[in-house]
Amino acid sequence: MADIKYEIKENIGEISESPKGWKKELNLVSWNGRKPKFDLRDWAPEHEKMGKGITLSVEELKNLRDLLNGMEL
């Protein structure tokens, strides 16, 4: 498996926490030295491990925001 390098540039917020201490977070992350993107995924307590997630550009994040704002919950 390829070595994936990441740097969390900014922690925007926590969405939830599992009983095992993993947190679902929205962060601004640079993957393999590339331009940072918004990233939503589960992280182990010290950010040493991560779960599957999604990365979004600014435009994609704005579109998601608009979709969520239009929902009736």
Predicted model as a PDB file, atoms N, CA, C, CB and O in Angstrom, pLDDT in the B-factor column:
MODEL        1                                                                  
ATOM      1  N   MET A   1       0.848  -1.190   0.000  1.00 60.00           N  
ATOM      2  CA  MET A   1       0.000   0.000   0.000  1.00 60.00           C  
ATOM      3  C   MET A   1       0.887   1.245   0.000  1.00 60.00           C  
ATOM      4  CB  MET A   1      -0.961   0.003   1.231  1.00 60.00           C  
ATOM      5  O   MET A   1       1.899   1.280   0.699  1.00 60.00           O  
ATOM      6  N   ALA A   2       0.526   2.239  -0.757  1.00 74.00           N  
ATOM      7  CA  ALA A   2       1.293   3.476  -0.862  1.00 74.00           C  
ATOM      8  C   ALA A   2       1.252   4.251   0.451  1.00 74.00           C  
ATOM      9  CB  ALA A   2       0.757   4.343  -2.007  1.00 74.00           C  
ATOM     10  O   ALA A   2       0.243   4.244   1.157  1.00 74.00           O  
ATOM     11  N   ASP A   3       2.346   4.911   0.765  1.00 85.00           N  
ATOM     12  CA  ASP A   3       2.424   5.726   1.967  1.00 85.00           C  
ATOM     13  C   ASP A   3       1.705   7.045   1.715  1.00 85.00           C  
ATOM     14  CB  ASP A   3       3.900   5.968   2.386  1.00 85.00           C  
ATOM     15  O   ASP A   3       2.093   7.812   0.834  1.00 85.00           O  
ATOM     16  N   ILE A   4       0.669   7.303   2.484  1.00 87.00           N  
ATOM     17  CA  ILE A   4      -0.110   8.530   2.326  1.00 87.00           C  
ATOM     18  C   ILE A   4       0.351   9.537   3.364  1.00 87.00           C  
ATOM     19  CB  ILE A   4      -1.636   8.255   2.462  1.00 87.00           C  
ATOM     20  O   ILE A   4       0.360   9.254   4.562  1.00 87.00           O  
ATOM     21  N   LYS A   5       0.734  10.712   2.891  1.00 93.00           N  
ATOM     22  CA  LYS A   5       1.162  11.777   3.785  1.00 93.00           C  
ATOM     23  C   LYS A   5       0.049  12.805   3.890  1.00 93.00           C  
ATOM     24  CB  LYS A   5       2.476  12.433   3.289  1.00 93.00           C  
ATOM     25  O   LYS A   5      -0.586  13.156   2.895  1.00 93.00           O  
ATOM     26  N   TYR A   6      -0.179  13.279   5.099  1.00 95.00           N  
ATOM     27  CA  TYR A   6      -1.234  14.275   5.304  1.00 95.00           C  
ATOM     28  C   TYR A   6      -0.800  15.266   6.379  1.00 95.00           C  
ATOM     29  CB  TYR A   6      -2.573  13.593   5.699  1.00 95.00           C  
ATOM     30  O   TYR A   6      -0.015  14.946   7.272  1.00 95.00           O  
ATOM     31  N   GLU A   7      -1.325  16.451   6.263  1.00 96.00           N  
ATOM     32  CA  GLU A   7      -1.102  17.488   7.271  1.00 96.00           C  
ATOM     33  C   GLU A   7      -2.424  18.205   7.505  1.00 96.00           C  
ATOM     34  CB  GLU A   7       0.019  18.495   6.824  1.00 96.00           C  
ATOM     35  O   GLU A   7      -2.997  18.796   6.590  1.00 96.00           O  
ATOM     36  N   ILE A   8      -2.897  18.143   8.744  1.00 97.00           N  
ATOM     37  CA  ILE A   8      -4.121  18.856   9.094  1.00 97.00           C  
ATOM     38  C   ILE A   8      -3.751  20.323   9.267  1.00 97.00           C  
ATOM     39  CB  ILE A   8      -4.790  18.269  10.401  1.00 97.00           C  
ATOM     40  O   ILE A   8      -3.061  20.692  10.218  1.00 97.00           O  
ATOM     41  N   LYS A   9      -4.210  21.150   8.346  1.00 98.00           N  
ATOM     42  CA  LYS A   9      -3.891  22.576   8.366  1.00 98.00           C  
ATOM     43  C   LYS A   9      -4.788  23.328   9.341  1.00 98.00           C  
ATOM     44  CB  LYS A   9      -4.028  23.170   6.964  1.00 98.00           C  
ATOM     45  O   LYS A   9      -4.354  24.280   9.989  1.00 98.00           O  
ATOM     46  N   GLU A  10      -6.055  22.889   9.442  1.00 98.00           N  
ATOM     47  CA  GLU A  10      -7.004  23.566  10.333  1.00 98.00           C  
ATOM     48  C   GLU A  10      -8.088  22.578  10.751  1.00 98.00           C  
ATOM     49  CB  GLU A  10      -7.635  24.816   9.638  1.00 98.00           C  
ATOM     50  O   GLU A  10      -8.668  21.884   9.916  1.00 98.00           O  
ATOM     51  N   ASN A  11      -8.350  22.525  12.049  1.00 97.00           N  
ATOM     52  CA  ASN A  11      -9.466  21.732  12.558  1.00 97.00           C  
ATOM     53  C   ASN A  11     -10.665  22.660  12.624  1.00 97.00           C  
ATOM     54  CB  ASN A  11      -9.145  21.092  13.969  1.00 97.00           C  
ATOM     55  O   ASN A  11     -10.676  23.619  13.396  1.00 97.00           O  
ATOM     56  N   ILE A  12     -11.667  22.376  11.818  1.00 97.00           N  
ATOM     57  CA  ILE A  12     -12.841  23.243  11.747  1.00 97.00           C  
ATOM     58  C   ILE A  12     -13.854  22.873  12.810  1.00 97.00           C  
ATOM     59  CB  ILE A  12     -13.482  23.167  10.367  1.00 97.00           C  
ATOM     60  O   ILE A  12     -14.472  23.751  13.413  1.00 97.00           O  
ATOM     61  N   GLY A  13     -14.032  21.575  13.049  1.00 97.00           N  
ATOM     62  CA  GLY A  13     -14.957  21.178  14.095  1.00 97.00           C  
ATOM     63  C   GLY A  13     -15.183  19.689  14.168  1.00 97.00           C  
ATOM     64  O   GLY A  13     -14.866  18.937  13.246  1.00 97.00           O  
ATOM     65  N   GLU A  14     -15.743  19.282  15.301  1.00 97.00           N  
ATOM     66  CA  GLU A  14     -16.065  17.887  15.580  1.00 97.00           C  
ATOM     67  C   GLU A  14     -17.566  17.695  15.421  1.00 97.00           C  
ATOM     68  CB  GLU A  14     -15.597  17.473  17.008  1.00 97.00           C  
ATOM     69  O   GLU A  14     -18.360  18.506  15.897  1.00 97.00           O  
ATOM     70  N   ILE A  15     -17.948  16.616  14.749  1.00 97.00           N  
ATOM     71  CA  ILE A  15     -19.362  16.327  14.531  1.00 97.00           C  
ATOM     72  C   ILE A  15     -19.875  15.322  15.549  1.00 97.00           C  
ATOM     73  CB  ILE A  15     -19.587  15.802  13.116  1.00 97.00           C  
ATOM     74  O   ILE A  15     -20.988  15.461  16.058  1.00 97.00           O  
ATOM     75  N   SER A  16     -19.062  14.304  15.850  1.00 98.00           N  
ATOM     76  CA  SER A  16     -19.468  13.296  16.834  1.00 98.00           C  
ATOM     77  C   SER A  16     -18.240  12.571  17.357  1.00 98.00           C  
ATOM     78  CB  SER A  16     -20.471  12.288  16.217  1.00 98.00           C  
ATOM     79  O   SER A  16     -17.140  12.718  16.825  1.00 98.00           O  
ATOM     80  N   GLU A  17     -18.448  11.775  18.421  1.00 97.00           N  
ATOM     81  CA  GLU A  17     -17.381  10.957  18.984  1.00 97.00           C  
ATOM     82  C   GLU A  17     -17.936   9.579  19.300  1.00 97.00           C  
ATOM     83  CB  GLU A  17     -16.776  11.615  20.252  1.00 97.00           C  
ATOM     84  O   GLU A  17     -19.014   9.454  19.881  1.00 97.00           O  
ATOM     85  N   SER A  18     -17.195   8.543  18.917  1.00 97.00           N  
ATOM     86  CA  SER A  18     -17.619   7.172  19.178  1.00 97.00           C  
ATOM     87  C   SER A  18     -17.224   6.783  20.608  1.00 97.00           C  
ATOM     88  CB  SER A  18     -16.990   6.191  18.143  1.00 97.00           C  
ATOM     89  O   SER A  18     -16.406   7.457  21.233  1.00 97.00           O  
ATOM     90  N   PRO A  19     -17.804   5.702  21.120  1.00 97.00           N  
ATOM     91  CA  PRO A  19     -17.416   5.227  22.460  1.00 97.00           C  
ATOM     92  C   PRO A  19     -15.932   4.878  22.566  1.00 97.00           C  
ATOM     93  CB  PRO A  19     -18.241   4.012  22.832  1.00 97.00           C  
ATOM     94  O   PRO A  19     -15.376   4.898  23.664  1.00 97.00           O  
ATOM     95  N   LYS A  20     -15.287   4.560  21.453  1.00 95.00           N  
ATOM     96  CA  LYS A  20     -13.856   4.225  21.463  1.00 95.00           C  
ATOM     97  C   LYS A  20     -12.959   5.449  21.339  1.00 95.00           C  
ATOM     98  CB  LYS A  20     -13.546   3.265  20.341  1.00 95.00           C  
ATOM     99  O   LYS A  20     -11.736   5.314  21.312  1.00 95.00           O  
ATOM    100  N   GLY A  21     -13.545   6.643  21.263  1.00 96.00           N  
ATOM    101  CA  GLY A  21     -12.761   7.865  21.218  1.00 96.00           C  
ATOM    102  C   GLY A  21     -12.473   8.412  19.833  1.00 96.00           C  
ATOM    103  O   GLY A  21     -11.876   9.480  19.704  1.00 96.00           O  
ATOM    104  N   TRP A  22     -12.889   7.697  18.794  1.00 98.00           N  
ATOM    105  CA  TRP A  22     -12.705   8.217  17.437  1.00 98.00           C  
ATOM    106  C   TRP A  22     -13.680   9.364  17.223  1.00 98.00           C  
ATOM    107  CB  TRP A  22     -12.915   7.099  16.363  1.00 98.00           C  
ATOM    108  O   TRP A  22     -14.829   9.301  17.660  1.00 98.00           O  
ATOM    109  N   LYS A  23     -13.214  10.419  16.545  1.00 98.00           N  
ATOM    110  CA  LYS A  23     -14.051  11.597  16.311  1.00 98.00           C  
ATOM    111  C   LYS A  23     -14.267  11.815  14.821  1.00 98.00           C  
ATOM    112  CB  LYS A  23     -13.416  12.846  16.941  1.00 98.00           C  
ATOM    113  O   LYS A  23     -13.344  11.705  14.014  1.00 98.00           O  
ATOM    114  N   LYS A  24     -15.503  12.123  14.482  1.00 98.00           N  
ATOM    115  CA  LYS A  24     -15.828  12.520  13.105  1.00 98.00           C  
ATOM    116  C   LYS A  24     -15.594  14.019  13.051  1.00 98.00           C  
ATOM    117  CB  LYS A  24     -17.329  12.133  12.690  1.00 98.00           C  
ATOM    118  O   LYS A  24     -16.256  14.783  13.753  1.00 98.00           O  
ATOM    119  N   GLU A  25     -14.645  14.441  12.211  1.00 98.00           N  
ATOM    120  CA  GLU A  25     -14.219  15.834  12.172  1.00 98.00           C  
ATOM    121  C   GLU A  25     -14.266  16.406  10.758  1.00 98.00           C  
ATOM    122  CB  GLU A  25     -12.818  15.964  12.734  1.00 98.00           C  
ATOM    123  O   GLU A  25     -14.115  15.694   9.766  1.00 98.00           O  
ATOM    124  N   LEU A  26     -14.479  17.711  10.707  1.00 98.00           N  
ATOM    125  CA  LEU A  26     -14.291  18.459   9.471  1.00 98.00           C  
ATOM    126  C   LEU A  26     -12.989  19.225   9.632  1.00 98.00           C  
ATOM    127  CB  LEU A  26     -15.511  19.426   9.164  1.00 98.00           C  
ATOM    128  O   LEU A  26     -12.848  20.052  10.533  1.00 98.00           O  
ATOM    129  N   ASN A  27     -12.041  18.941   8.750  1.00 98.00           N  
ATOM    130  CA  ASN A  27     -10.724  19.569   8.791  1.00 98.00           C  
ATOM    131  C   ASN A  27     -10.349  20.082   7.409  1.00 98.00           C  
ATOM    132  CB  ASN A  27      -9.661  18.578   9.304  1.00 98.00           C  
ATOM    133  O   ASN A  27     -10.936  19.694   6.399  1.00 98.00           O  
ATOM    134  N   LEU A  28      -9.369  20.952   7.392  1.00 98.00           N  
ATOM    135  CA  LEU A  28      -8.723  21.374   6.149  1.00 98.00           C  
ATOM    136  C   LEU A  28      -7.409  20.603   6.107  1.00 98.00           C  
ATOM    137  CB  LEU A  28      -8.498  22.966   6.080  1.00 98.00           C  
ATOM    138  O   LEU A  28      -6.528  20.823   6.938  1.00 98.00           O  
ATOM    139  N   VAL A  29      -7.277  19.685   5.123  1.00 98.00           N  
ATOM    140  CA  VAL A  29      -6.151  18.753   5.090  1.00 98.00           C  
ATOM    141  C   VAL A  29      -5.412  18.837   3.762  1.00 98.00           C  
ATOM    142  CB  VAL A  29      -6.633  17.320   5.334  1.00 98.00           C  
ATOM    143  O   VAL A  29      -6.018  18.907   2.693  1.00 98.00           O  
ATOM    144  N   SER A  30      -4.093  18.827   3.859  1.00 98.00           N  
ATOM    145  CA  SER A  30      -3.235  18.722   2.679  1.00 98.00           C  
ATOM    146  C   SER A  30      -2.824  17.257   2.559  1.00 98.00           C  
ATOM    147  CB  SER A  30      -1.971  19.676   2.781  1.00 98.00           C  
ATOM    148  O   SER A  30      -2.201  16.703   3.463  1.00 98.00           O  
ATOM    149  N   TRP A  31      -3.178  16.639   1.437  1.00 96.00           N  
ATOM    150  CA  TRP A  31      -2.838  15.240   1.175  1.00 96.00           C  
ATOM    151  C   TRP A  31      -1.662  15.175   0.219  1.00 96.00           C  
ATOM    152  CB  TRP A  31      -4.051  14.470   0.597  1.00 96.00           C  
ATOM    153  O   TRP A  31      -1.714  15.740  -0.874  1.00 96.00           O  
ATOM    154  N   ASN A  32      -0.593  14.483   0.629  1.00 95.00           N  
ATOM    155  CA  ASN A  32       0.605  14.300  -0.204  1.00 95.00           C  
ATOM    156  C   ASN A  32       1.153  15.619  -0.742  1.00 95.00           C  
ATOM    157  CB  ASN A  32       0.292  13.372  -1.365  1.00 95.00           C  
ATOM    158  O   ASN A  32       1.587  15.698  -1.891  1.00 95.00           O  
ATOM    159  N   GLY A  33       1.128  16.652   0.098  1.00 96.00           N  
ATOM    160  CA  GLY A  33       1.706  17.941  -0.267  1.00 96.00           C  
ATOM    161  C   GLY A  33       0.872  18.786  -1.206  1.00 96.00           C  
ATOM    162  O   GLY A  33       1.322  19.841  -1.655  1.00 96.00           O  
ATOM    163  N   ARG A  34      -0.339  18.340  -1.511  1.00 96.00           N  
ATOM    164  CA  ARG A  34      -1.198  19.100  -2.429  1.00 96.00           C  
ATOM    165  C   ARG A  34      -1.925  20.217  -1.690  1.00 96.00           C  
ATOM    166  CB  ARG A  34      -2.216  18.169  -3.112  1.00 96.00           C  
ATOM    167  O   ARG A  34      -1.868  20.329  -0.466  1.00 96.00           O  
ATOM    168  N   LYS A  35      -2.614  21.040  -2.485  1.00 97.00           N  
ATOM    169  CA  LYS A  35      -3.422  22.126  -1.947  1.00 97.00           C  
ATOM    170  C   LYS A  35      -4.452  21.545  -0.967  1.00 97.00           C  
ATOM    171  CB  LYS A  35      -4.127  22.918  -3.096  1.00 97.00           C  
ATOM    172  O   LYS A  35      -5.092  20.539  -1.272  1.00 97.00           O  
ATOM    173  N   PRO A  36      -4.615  22.171   0.204  1.00 97.00           N  
ATOM    174  CA  PRO A  36      -5.569  21.640   1.193  1.00 97.00           C  
ATOM    175  C   PRO A  36      -7.008  21.632   0.680  1.00 97.00           C  
ATOM    176  CB  PRO A  36      -5.497  22.458   2.471  1.00 97.00           C  
ATOM    177  O   PRO A  36      -7.436  22.519  -0.058  1.00 97.00           O  
ATOM    178  N   LYS A  37      -7.737  20.596   1.101  1.00 98.00           N  
ATOM    179  CA  LYS A  37      -9.160  20.466   0.793  1.00 98.00           C  
ATOM    180  C   LYS A  37      -9.908  20.215   2.098  1.00 98.00           C  
ATOM    181  CB  LYS A  37      -9.420  19.313  -0.238  1.00 98.00           C  
ATOM    182  O   LYS A  37      -9.325  19.797   3.098  1.00 98.00           O  
ATOM    183  N   PHE A  38     -11.205  20.478   2.063  1.00 98.00           N  
ATOM    184  CA  PHE A  38     -12.035  20.177   3.216  1.00 98.00           C  
ATOM    185  C   PHE A  38     -12.213  18.666   3.277  1.00 98.00           C  
ATOM    186  CB  PHE A  38     -13.414  20.913   3.138  1.00 98.00           C  
ATOM    187  O   PHE A  38     -12.441  18.016   2.257  1.00 98.00           O  
ATOM    188  N   ASP A  39     -12.108  18.118   4.474  1.00 98.00           N  
ATOM    189  CA  ASP A  39     -12.076  16.676   4.653  1.00 98.00           C  
ATOM    190  C   ASP A  39     -12.978  16.286   5.813  1.00 98.00           C  
ATOM    191  CB  ASP A  39     -10.637  16.185   4.892  1.00 98.00           C  
ATOM    192  O   ASP A  39     -12.861  16.835   6.908  1.00 98.00           O  
ATOM    193  N   LEU A  40     -13.879  15.337   5.574  1.00 98.00           N  
ATOM    194  CA  LEU A  40     -14.793  14.847   6.592  1.00 98.00           C  
ATOM    195  C   LEU A  40     -14.552  13.358   6.774  1.00 98.00           C  
ATOM    196  CB  LEU A  40     -16.275  15.134   6.209  1.00 98.00           C  
ATOM    197  O   LEU A  40     -14.776  12.575   5.851  1.00 98.00           O  
ATOM    198  N   ARG A  41     -14.086  12.952   7.984  1.00 98.00           N  
ATOM    199  CA  ARG A  41     -13.809  11.541   8.249  1.00 98.00           C  
ATOM    200  C   ARG A  41     -13.642  11.305   9.746  1.00 98.00           C  
ATOM    201  CB  ARG A  41     -12.547  11.083   7.490  1.00 98.00           C  
ATOM    202  O   ARG A  41     -13.567  12.245  10.537  1.00 98.00           O  
ATOM    203  N   ASP A  42     -13.585  10.016  10.117  1.00 98.00           N  
ATOM    204  CA  ASP A  42     -13.310   9.624  11.493  1.00 98.00           C  
ATOM    205  C   ASP A  42     -11.801   9.589  11.710  1.00 98.00           C  
ATOM    206  CB  ASP A  42     -13.948   8.244  11.817  1.00 98.00           C  
ATOM    207  O   ASP A  42     -11.039   9.142  10.853  1.00 98.00           O  
ATOM    208  N   TRP A  43     -11.392  10.074  12.886  1.00 98.00           N  
ATOM    209  CA  TRP A  43      -9.980  10.079  13.259  1.00 98.00           C  
ATOM    210  C   TRP A  43      -9.814   9.433  14.630  1.00 98.00           C  
ATOM    211  CB  TRP A  43      -9.413  11.523  13.263  1.00 98.00           C  
ATOM    212  O   TRP A  43     -10.639   9.616  15.524  1.00 98.00           O  
ATOM    213  N   ALA A  44      -8.720   8.668  14.777  1.00 97.00           N  
ATOM    214  CA  ALA A  44      -8.343   8.121  16.081  1.00 97.00           C  
ATOM    215  C   ALA A  44      -7.978   9.295  17.003  1.00 97.00           C  
ATOM    216  CB  ALA A  44      -7.141   7.101  15.948  1.00 97.00           C  
ATOM    217  O   ALA A  44      -7.732  10.403  16.526  1.00 97.00           O  
ATOM    218  N   PRO A  45      -7.942   9.056  18.314  1.00 94.00           N  
ATOM    219  CA  PRO A  45      -7.731  10.152  19.267  1.00 94.00           C  
ATOM    220  C   PRO A  45      -6.533  11.063  18.998  1.00 94.00           C  
ATOM    221  CB  PRO A  45      -7.581   9.583  20.607  1.00 94.00           C  
ATOM    222  O   PRO A  45      -6.640  12.271  19.210  1.00 94.00           O  
ATOM    223  N   GLU A  46      -5.413  10.541  18.547  1.00 93.00           N  
ATOM    224  CA  GLU A  46      -4.231  11.380  18.299  1.00 93.00           C  
ATOM    225  C   GLU A  46      -3.979  11.619  16.808  1.00 93.00           C  
ATOM    226  CB  GLU A  46      -3.001  10.738  18.923  1.00 93.00           C  
ATOM    227  O   GLU A  46      -2.877  12.000  16.413  1.00 93.00           O  
ATOM    228  N   HIS A  47      -4.993  11.395  15.996  1.00 94.00           N  
ATOM    229  CA  HIS A  47      -4.899  11.540  14.536  1.00 94.00           C  
ATOM    230  C   HIS A  47      -3.856  10.610  13.915  1.00 94.00           C  
ATOM    231  CB  HIS A  47      -4.566  12.978  14.181  1.00 94.00           C  
ATOM    232  O   HIS A  47      -3.345  10.886  12.830  1.00 94.00           O  
ATOM    233  N   GLU A  48      -3.537   9.496  14.608  1.00 92.00           N  
ATOM    234  CA  GLU A  48      -2.556   8.553  14.074  1.00 92.00           C  
ATOM    235  C   GLU A  48      -3.186   7.576  13.085  1.00 92.00           C  
ATOM    236  CB  GLU A  48      -1.899   7.784  15.210  1.00 92.00           C  
ATOM    237  O   GLU A  48      -2.483   6.991  12.261  1.00 92.00           O  
ATOM    238  N   LYS A  49      -4.494   7.396  13.160  1.00 94.00           N  
ATOM    239  CA  LYS A  49      -5.221   6.541  12.220  1.00 94.00           C  
ATOM    240  C   LYS A  49      -6.463   7.276  11.771  1.00 94.00           C  
ATOM    241  CB  LYS A  49      -5.588   5.168  12.859  1.00 94.00           C  
ATOM    242  O   LYS A  49      -6.966   8.169  12.452  1.00 94.00           O  
ATOM    243  N   MET A  50      -6.955   6.869  10.583  1.00 96.00           N  
ATOM    244  CA  MET A  50      -8.152   7.516  10.053  1.00 96.00           C  
ATOM    245  C   MET A  50      -9.066   6.487   9.424  1.00 96.00           C  
ATOM    246  CB  MET A  50      -7.782   8.597   9.030  1.00 96.00           C  
ATOM    247  O   MET A  50      -8.624   5.417   9.007  1.00 96.00           O  
ATOM    248  N   GLY A  51     -10.342   6.820   9.359  1.00 97.00           N  
ATOM    249  CA  GLY A  51     -11.315   5.994   8.665  1.00 97.00           C  
ATOM    250  C   GLY A  51     -11.535   6.538   7.261  1.00 97.00           C  
ATOM    251  O   GLY A  51     -10.897   7.503   6.839  1.00 97.00           O  
ATOM    252  N   LYS A  52     -12.442   5.902   6.560  1.00 96.00           N  
ATOM    253  CA  LYS A  52     -12.784   6.385   5.223  1.00 96.00           C  
ATOM    254  C   LYS A  52     -13.512   7.715   5.343  1.00 96.00           C  
ATOM    255  CB  LYS A  52     -13.654   5.349   4.458  1.00 96.00           C  
ATOM    256  O   LYS A  52     -14.218   7.965   6.320  1.00 96.00           O  
ATOM    257  N   GLY A  53     -13.336   8.553   4.353  1.00 97.00           N  
ATOM    258  CA  GLY A  53     -13.978   9.852   4.385  1.00 97.00           C  
ATOM    259  C   GLY A  53     -14.112  10.438   3.001  1.00 97.00           C  
ATOM    260  O   GLY A  53     -13.930   9.755   1.993  1.00 97.00           O  
ATOM    261  N   ILE A  54     -14.433  11.714   2.972  1.00 97.00           N  
ATOM    262  CA  ILE A  54     -14.561  12.427   1.701  1.00 97.00           C  
ATOM    263  C   ILE A  54     -13.781  13.730   1.777  1.00 97.00           C  
ATOM    264  CB  ILE A  54     -16.052  12.700   1.360  1.00 97.00           C  
ATOM    265  O   ILE A  54     -13.645  14.329   2.844  1.00 97.00           O  
ATOM    266  N   THR A  55     -13.273  14.157   0.630  1.00 97.00           N  
ATOM    267  CA  THR A  55     -12.629  15.459   0.524  1.00 97.00           C  
ATOM    268  C   THR A  55     -13.455  16.313  -0.431  1.00 97.00           C  
ATOM    269  CB  THR A  55     -11.145  15.328   0.032  1.00 97.00           C  
ATOM    270  O   THR A  55     -14.006  15.823  -1.417  1.00 97.00           O  
ATOM    271  N   LEU A  56     -13.525  17.592  -0.112  1.00 98.00           N  
ATOM    272  CA  LEU A  56     -14.343  18.516  -0.893  1.00 98.00           C  
ATOM    273  C   LEU A  56     -13.571  19.790  -1.192  1.00 98.00           C  
ATOM    274  CB  LEU A  56     -15.645  18.845  -0.153  1.00 98.00           C  
ATOM    275  O   LEU A  56     -12.857  20.313  -0.336  1.00 98.00           O  
ATOM    276  N   SER A  57     -13.722  20.283  -2.409  1.00 97.00           N  
ATOM    277  CA  SER A  57     -13.185  21.600  -2.752  1.00 97.00           C  
ATOM    278  C   SER A  57     -14.085  22.662  -2.119  1.00 97.00           C  
ATOM    279  CB  SER A  57     -13.091  21.793  -4.312  1.00 97.00           C  
ATOM    280  O   SER A  57     -15.140  22.336  -1.573  1.00 97.00           O  
ATOM    281  N   VAL A  58     -13.680  23.903  -2.189  1.00 97.00           N  
ATOM    282  CA  VAL A  58     -14.506  24.993  -1.659  1.00 97.00           C  
ATOM    283  C   VAL A  58     -15.855  25.011  -2.364  1.00 97.00           C  
ATOM    284  CB  VAL A  58     -13.793  26.359  -1.827  1.00 97.00           C  
ATOM    285  O   VAL A  58     -16.890  25.161  -1.715  1.00 97.00           O  
ATOM    286  N   GLU A  59     -15.855  24.861  -3.676  1.00 98.00           N  
ATOM    287  CA  GLU A  59     -17.106  24.881  -4.441  1.00 98.00           C  
ATOM    288  C   GLU A  59     -18.015  23.713  -4.035  1.00 98.00           C  
ATOM    289  CB  GLU A  59     -16.810  24.824  -5.958  1.00 98.00           C  
ATOM    290  O   GLU A  59     -19.222  23.893  -3.873  1.00 98.00           O  
ATOM    291  N   GLU A  60     -17.443  22.536  -3.875  1.00 98.00           N  
ATOM    292  CA  GLU A  60     -18.232  21.377  -3.449  1.00 98.00           C  
ATOM    293  C   GLU A  60     -18.796  21.574  -2.044  1.00 98.00           C  
ATOM    294  CB  GLU A  60     -17.378  20.107  -3.496  1.00 98.00           C  
ATOM    295  O   GLU A  60     -19.935  21.195  -1.769  1.00 98.00           O  
ATOM    296  N   LEU A  61     -18.006  22.159  -1.164  1.00 97.00           N  
ATOM    297  CA  LEU A  61     -18.478  22.423   0.199  1.00 97.00           C  
ATOM    298  C   LEU A  61     -19.630  23.428   0.192  1.00 97.00           C  
ATOM    299  CB  LEU A  61     -17.325  22.946   1.076  1.00 97.00           C  
ATOM    300  O   LEU A  61     -20.593  23.275   0.943  1.00 97.00           O  
ATOM    301  N   LYS A  62     -19.531  24.450  -0.652  1.00 97.00           N  
ATOM    302  CA  LYS A  62     -20.626  25.419  -0.775  1.00 97.00           C  
ATOM    303  C   LYS A  62     -21.889  24.759  -1.295  1.00 97.00           C  
ATOM    304  CB  LYS A  62     -20.224  26.567  -1.697  1.00 97.00           C  
ATOM    305  O   LYS A  62     -22.983  25.045  -0.808  1.00 97.00           O  
ATOM    306  N   ASN A  63     -21.753  23.869  -2.290  1.00 98.00           N  
ATOM    307  CA  ASN A  63     -22.914  23.154  -2.825  1.00 98.00           C  
ATOM    308  C   ASN A  63     -23.542  22.260  -1.763  1.00 98.00           C  
ATOM    309  CB  ASN A  63     -22.512  22.318  -4.046  1.00 98.00           C  
ATOM    310  O   ASN A  63     -24.767  22.174  -1.670  1.00 98.00           O  
ATOM    311  N   LEU A  64     -22.714  21.594  -0.963  1.00 96.00           N  
ATOM    312  CA  LEU A  64     -23.228  20.755   0.117  1.00 96.00           C  
ATOM    313  C   LEU A  64     -23.957  21.609   1.150  1.00 96.00           C  
ATOM    314  CB  LEU A  64     -22.082  19.965   0.785  1.00 96.00           C  
ATOM    315  O   LEU A  64     -25.033  21.236   1.619  1.00 96.00           O  
ATOM    316  N   ARG A  65     -23.379  22.748   1.505  1.00 96.00           N  
ATOM    317  CA  ARG A  65     -24.024  23.664   2.446  1.00 96.00           C  
ATOM    318  C   ARG A  65     -25.401  24.076   1.937  1.00 96.00           C  
ATOM    319  CB  ARG A  65     -23.148  24.909   2.675  1.00 96.00           C  
ATOM    320  O   ARG A  65     -26.373  24.074   2.692  1.00 96.00           O  
ATOM    321  N   ASP A  66     -25.482  24.426   0.661  1.00 97.00           N  
ATOM    322  CA  ASP A  66     -26.759  24.849   0.085  1.00 97.00           C  
ATOM    323  C   ASP A  66     -27.785  23.716   0.109  1.00 97.00           C  
ATOM    324  CB  ASP A  66     -26.555  25.340  -1.349  1.00 97.00           C  
ATOM    325  O   ASP A  66     -28.961  23.947   0.387  1.00 97.00           O  
ATOM    326  N   LEU A  67     -27.340  22.493  -0.183  1.00 97.00           N  
ATOM    327  CA  LEU A  67     -28.232  21.338  -0.123  1.00 97.00           C  
ATOM    328  C   LEU A  67     -28.753  21.125   1.302  1.00 97.00           C  
ATOM    329  CB  LEU A  67     -27.505  20.075  -0.618  1.00 97.00           C  
ATOM    330  O   LEU A  67     -29.945  20.894   1.504  1.00 97.00           O  
ATOM    331  N   LEU A  68     -27.865  21.204   2.271  1.00 96.00           N  
ATOM    332  CA  LEU A  68     -28.266  20.996   3.663  1.00 96.00           C  
ATOM    333  C   LEU A  68     -29.185  22.096   4.157  1.00 96.00           C  
ATOM    334  CB  LEU A  68     -27.046  20.912   4.554  1.00 96.00           C  
ATOM    335  O   LEU A  68     -30.136  21.832   4.893  1.00 96.00           O  
ATOM    336  N   ASN A  69     -28.903  23.336   3.754  1.00 97.00           N  
ATOM    337  CA  ASN A  69     -29.767  24.455   4.163  1.00 97.00           C  
ATOM    338  C   ASN A  69     -31.170  24.325   3.579  1.00 97.00           C  
ATOM    339  CB  ASN A  69     -29.150  25.788   3.730  1.00 97.00           C  
ATOM    340  O   ASN A  69     -32.128  24.839   4.155  1.00 97.00           O  
ATOM    341  N   GLY A  70     -31.301  23.649   2.451  1.00 97.00           N  
ATOM    342  CA  GLY A  70     -32.597  23.485   1.808  1.00 97.00           C  
ATOM    343  C   GLY A  70     -33.414  22.304   2.340  1.00 97.00           C  
ATOM    344  O   GLY A  70     -34.567  22.116   1.953  1.00 97.00           O  
ATOM    345  N   MET A  71     -32.809  21.515   3.226  1.00 96.00           N  
ATOM    346  CA  MET A  71     -33.520  20.341   3.762  1.00 96.00           C  
ATOM    347  C   MET A  71     -34.419  20.713   4.933  1.00 96.00           C  
ATOM    348  CB  MET A  71     -32.521  19.269   4.203  1.00 96.00           C  
ATOM    349  O   MET A  71     -34.107  21.602   5.725  1.00 96.00           O  
ATOM    350  N   GLU A  72     -35.533  20.014   5.021  1.00 94.00           N  
ATOM    351  CA  GLU A  72     -36.397  20.150   6.187  1.00 94.00           C  
ATOM    352  C   GLU A  72     -36.137  18.961   7.075  1.00 94.00           C  
ATOM    353  CB  GLU A  72     -37.907  20.246   5.792  1.00 94.00           C  
ATOM    354  O   GLU A  72     -36.372  17.819   6.679  1.00 94.00           O  
ATOM    355  N   LEU A  73     -35.653  19.220   8.276  1.00 87.00           N  
ATOM    356  CA  LEU A  73     -35.332  18.135   9.210  1.00 87.00           C  
ATOM    357  C   LEU A  73     -36.335  18.055  10.340  1.00 87.00           C  
ATOM    358  CB  LEU A  73     -33.936  18.318   9.778  1.00 87.00           C  
ATOM    359  O   LEU A  73     -36.214  17.197  11.215  1.00 87.00           O  
TER     360      LEU A  73                                                      
ENDMDL                                                                          
END                                                                             
